[in-house]
Amino acid sequence: MASSFIHESFNSSVDFPTYIPWQTLSSDLSDKLKHGSLRLNRSNRIEYATIHEEGERVPLSEVEHTGSIVTPAVRSGASWPVAAFLLVNAALGAGVLNYPYAYHRAGGVYFAAFLQVLMVFLLISTMLVLAYCADLNYDNTYHDVLLSMCGRRAQQCAALSILMTCFGICITFLIIIGDQYDRFFASLFGSNYCEFWYLDRSFTIPATSIVFILPMCYFQRLDFLRYASTLGIFAMLYPVFLTIYEYYKLEGPKGVINTCPQSAIEVFVVVPVICFAYQTHEIVVPVYACMRNRNLADFTKATFLALGFLMVIYCMAGSFGYLTFGSYVAPDIMQQYDATDPIVLIGVCALVIKMITTYPPLLLCGRGALDGLYAEFSGLTADEFISGEKRRRVIITSVWFIATVLFAVFTPNISVVIELLGCLASINIFVFPGMCLVSLMLKEDPDMNEFRTRCLLTLAGVMIAFGSFIFGVVVIQVLMYDLQKGGEQHHQLCS
């Protein structure tokens, strides 16, 4: 049973950086996709073959004209436990390193856990809204749901939001690489390690990125990273083990342990961190579409299993990490462990490898989103889009890579980036699903005669208002306060 689950997980890996066909943003491409003259595969690559009409092309694989493209991967499908695994794989990432610091800002273990439980129930609700809306038109991607329910402008806004999310996560990965080097060099050479230019993060981040990451970013397909991406979940579980291990091992002074939040603003700032840690909404619809039995009952089980597992993992990481250091806890918990300890060193190496292998798929996803938006606003035809793909790929990849490296070097505090990413996550998690729910209710009951319609419209309004409020409050907080302190918090390892 266990071996079957693992095999199915590998072969059903629907990872949002490499699955979502963003190029359907182009109206010309979208029409061709729906009529079966274009197909975008799981690696974001266009596959096609000539058909009877001159200048047109059809998929190499069989196309069933039922409003969606049915591939062998979709026909075989994933069971609901594997769907839960895929959701966990997408969510479990850099957020786990920042969780102990988020517990400190949230007011301690008990208050943070309570806040987390409330958020999980809200997240499950919005995930089920997306799945239900996807069934109405048999949509297979997040942005297609928005296109069907709210129109093309909403689809474009969602694409822009997820484009910025991919960009921010790439920055986060590079910051984490720099943090791991800092931890290792501080343990090996002492607190003055950054006096040597070749040990400073302004050199180590660009050097590692250019040597190990950049060569992989220009590929059109990333099939060779498929298993590394899936196994990344185990690499991100290692820091959770370390927080428990170090809690019982470390002895020394601890900071103050909070029992309540210091201000309401601190609570609102933590909400986006939780949103970022549980962010699976962008892949909810693709995962739902790849299920063997596409029905809400099975997907509800997958959702509860995935978010329940994530909550246990995050509670363990947040609680043990925060109780170990108290108010002294760092935005990246790994920075506070002694990297000369082999157990810690394994975690440092695992994180660096995880970040290196996960950056290219995210760049591919963001590149596809930007490419699709460009095709949409430039009015490119399908032929123009395909013929200019290589040139655009090189330009977008180069600019993206340089920009993320610069941001990672000059914004070294991971908590700032995660808070900003959490703001975008709150839009994707609350605002867009809320808009879909409003559209759904108005289509089902335009006159709002039923009590159920009025209740759900009220819920949708609360979702939209809550997501917008969180976005505004946290952006102001980050711009006015956190960015000014970002550099100071970085230098805690180097004197």
Beta strands, then each sheet from edge to edge (+ up, - down):
strand 1: 39-40
strand 2: 46-47
strand 3: 49-50
strand 4: 57-58
sheet 1: 1+ 2-
sheet 2: 3+ 4-
end
